[in-house]
């Protein structure tokens, strides 16, 4: 039993060193954003959720956000194609395009970004919320959680 505990401790140490390696969750330009946010509060929010950083420090108006403009253009084109009685093909082709655009290859991943499939990550590191074989086995056998 002591040998198993020792091997388990070694495994946890190796796995902890891989998991504890610095992985930037944000791109480098966003990591430096807190200093800029203190100086220019209007430019603090990034492109996905609010004001864009503008040269004058003013926030971008709601109607000038790229995602909103794309959705509005899509809706106008949908209305046009519905009028031409081609609304369903336009909608289906739009869905196919969104599925294609939503999938990214491994070359398009950012530095430090983990894959959903742990076998493609360094050290087979799993992302948060992944059900592991050990966890499933522990839950099936009603064993207490490790380290508790």
Phi, psi and omega in degrees: 000326180293324179294321179295317179297320179295315179295322178295320178296320177296317179299315180296323179294317179294315181294323178294324180290326177288317181289330182274356179296142185295121177237109179292122178281335181247150174298157184305326181290334178278335179294324180279358184294330180301321178295319179292327181292327179291325181280320183233090183299331182289337183262015187284329186270138185279186186293335183279338188219035176157221187289142175269151176286123182240154183303321182278356181087359180275148179285149177289140178295157183302321184287350182261007179282136185299318182296318179297319179296321179295317180295318178296318178298318179298317181294320179295317178295324176298315179298320179296314181290329175296319178297326178274007182061034176236026184294317182295312177300322178298317181295316181294317177296326176296316178298317178297320178295318180296322177294318179295315182290333182281344179265131180241145177280169181297332180290338182270000179286145178286161179300124178087354180284133182268150176278155176291337178264113188297335180294341179267356181266153177297130180070017182053039180290128179270151177280164181298137178091003180280134177278116181266162179298321179297318180294318179297316179297318179298320181287326179289327181264004179055040177275153177292154179295145180295135177083008180247000000 
